[in-house]
Amino acid sequence: MKRARKTTRRRVAATVMAGAMLATAVAAVTGPAQAAGSNIIVNGGFEDGLTGWFTNNGNATDGATLSATTDAYAGSSAVLVTGRKTTGSGPMQDLSGKVQAGKTYAITARVKYENPNSPATKQFFATMHYGGSTYTNVGTVTVARGQWGLIQGTFTIPAGQSVTTARLFIETPWTSDPGSAPDTHLMDFKVDDVSVSEFVPSTTIEALGKNPGEGNPLISHKFGADGNAFVHDGRVYIYMTNDTQEYKPGPTGISSTNTYASINTITVISSDDLMNWVDHGEIPVAGPSGIARYASNSWAPAMESRVIDGKEKFFLYFANSGGGSGVIVGDSPLGPWHDERGNLLITSATPGASNGKNWLFDPGVFIDDDGQGYLVFGGGGDDGTRSAENTNHPKSTRIIELNDDMISTQGSAEVIDAPLVFEAGHLFKRDGKYYYSYSSNFGFGGAIDPNGPPTGAIAYLMADSPMGPWTPDKYKGVIFRNPGTYFGAGGNNHQSVFELGGQYYFTYHAQTLNSRITGGATQGFRSPHLAKLDFNADGTIKEVKGDYKGVEQIRDLDPYRVVEAETIAWQQGIATKRIDGGSEEFGAQAPNLVLYDIDNGDWTSLAKVDFGEGGATGVTVKARPLVSGGKIEVRLDGRNSPVVATIPVDAPLGEWTQLSAKLDGVKGVHDVYFTYAGPGGADLFEIDSWAFEAKVKLTVTASSRCIGASAYVAVTAVNDSDVPATVTLTTPYGSTTVADVAPGKQAYQSFNTRAGQIDAGTVTVTATATIDGEQATSSYDAPYPAAACP
């Protein structure tokens, strides 16, 4: 806040209000909101005496004596201010040429006063003087007598402000006649550790956004909305609108509202156990650097795959704002991605797609058992009449058949007349029944039919055909009420349904992470959630209730392999970024991400890691140190539990290096916490991957193949131990045990599934050996792909 300052008077009200606003802004910060910038103050700690400092002389009546004192907050020296003539008489430094109009800066300073005749508390200000009568309070504190107080704040210099004579000084609140009560207004005081640095906003989320033991939100280091689940080879991939692109925390640590306008990438995460989620980064879909450069946005993705000309291809559909929907094509669930159309798939020119009022976004894709593909899309539909008919039956969503190429449509889109429909259409099939789910609208002004869904909920219809017909009589009820019902913060929603391991699951989003960052307020930043989806005997859906607990972990994590470091159950303080090269775990076609912005006290974790009866003998990390003195501590079952291994990150700075530590007695199933320590105020290192070593070591691979009309699952286990081992190979189609497998030799078995088509699955291989006079056992899992035989 600016305040007018003249030679003889200043307005007290403006000064007090500025202090109150700054205090409020500081209190709102829940964690570091900026990267460390260089201090533009010279000799801010007064370790070089008074170099760079002089007494404020903005007015002719200003005056004071500055001297060095050893009574410092930190270090060996501070400045003592005595003989003050005015309340503005304090230590000043010239910042001309160092600060720029339009930029934001962070300020801190320590102050202390000790006069026993002065008030018990006193307010101090850091103030910028831009010349003439232009003064701005940029930081404040009210401090108790005899104690060091911290002035802190952030401030933005107005874009039109002249900074040719910018100066910073420390003062007490103005009064018209300070000499009438010098003990109150002109007391001596000390200043130390003054810092002014350019505010560099960081999108790293420092708040604890997901408590250990919780399953929701699925990730807490970034946002993701409109989650669409796709299961492939026993792993579920969730594709999401990248809300993080709009997340721009300001000086208070709070972001402006999410407008969705700049979102043109899709975020991808995956898991095979539903608790440890891998961050695969973002797909650059739209915009000048995107795969589909003809599009400006990429919202509400949907994913499906199909074998075309003997090759499986992956189709990622997206909304280009409300005006249309597009599709890009990948070679795997993680790409690489390319554009095969050159333009949008759904536009107002698509037959039957538009009535001039409805939106053409939120594509949902479905392939039936006969191979026919369908796309549902659309939303909105408010015609402005505020009628009950338009409110309850806007008829704004559509379904259309896809051609075999999955990137073109056939025929005309048909209207879906779902009660109170608004957006987020999704189509799936179970036990011969077809389900169309959607998000209901928040009311178009007309009376809402009590026989339909409530506003802002996920509702559904059931039919005997993918084309319905989807009419109001097919309405069956609500799957999920508005997120505000369960989490306090409402807003829109978007869902999908998937089946994994015989259980159906339901994805949705809520502003839980956003709320935890701010302490309750939300700005529209959404996070992915998961719940079990159960059905009644007649096929209708049991209503889902939102919670932080989420779903149970469906399998333990196998640690005896490369595990990407961005595989996370719970964490605090880290961020992820993509680096060159492919993923060591997911292959050269997959992007490689690493953990970064790791500071002292940050941590990550893995849930339910199965070390087996033999236990782990060591842990290896691939890391890139950025400063000296960093270390990684391994703990079991809690981030404050005893350390079981310490990995000093002491490799050459800036170089990726494999670093290891020994483990002793780590057996059974544990949550594993990696806690990070090192010099404060510095990024410590980056981390690419983890791997644990077992006493009994195997290399396990599994594959599926066809022999005639039958599918087989083949399993190979190589004994990497130094002693013979008994190896048991277990699949859903049988098990076999091979005794005395020598070091370097393999156990192999091909299992006949006695079926022409199989889904993807997992094999388990157990090895037992006598090591150091004790019997040790280790277990390994390996996935195999689906197979369809002629």
Beta strands, then each sheet from edge to edge (+ up, - down):
strand 1: 2-4
strand 2: 34-35
strand 3: 54-55
strand 4: 65-69
strand 5: 78-82
strand 6: 91-94
strand 7: 104-112
strand 8: 121-129
strand 9: 134-144
strand 10: 149-156
strand 11: 167-171
strand 12: 189-198
strand 13: 200-201
strand 14: 225-232
strand 15: 235-241
strand 16: 265-271
strand 17: 277-284
strand 18: 299-308
strand 19: 311-319
strand 20: 325-330
strand 21: 337-338
strand 22: 358-359
strand 23: 364-367
strand 24: 373-380
strand 25: 397-402
strand 26: 409-416
strand 27: 421-430
strand 28: 433-440
strand 29: 458-463
strand 30: 475-480
strand 31: 496-500
strand 32: 503-510
strand 33: 527-533
strand 34: 563-564
strand 35: 567-568
strand 36: 571-572
strand 37: 575-583
strand 38: 587-596
strand 39: 603-610
strand 40: 616-625
strand 41: 630-636
strand 42: 643-649
strand 43: 657-666
strand 44: 669-677
strand 45: 685-694
strand 46: 698-707
strand 47: 710-719
strand 48: 725-731
strand 49: 734-741
strand 50: 746-752
strand 51: 757-758
strand 52: 761-771
strand 53: 774-784
strand 54: 787-788
sheet 1: 1+ 9- 8+ 11- 6+ 3-
sheet 2: 2+ 13-
sheet 3: 4+ 5- 12+ 7- 10+
sheet 4: 14+ 15- 16+ 17- 35+
sheet 5: 18+ 19- 20+ 21-
sheet 6: 22+ 24- 23+
sheet 7: 22+ 24- 25+ 26-
sheet 8: 27+ 28- 29+ 30-
sheet 9: 31+ 32- 33+
sheet 10: 34+ 45- 40+ 43-
sheet 11: 36+ 39- 44+ 41- 42+
sheet 12: 37+ 38-
sheet 13: 46+ 47- 50+
sheet 14: 49+ 48- 52+ 53-
sheet 15: 51+ 54-
end
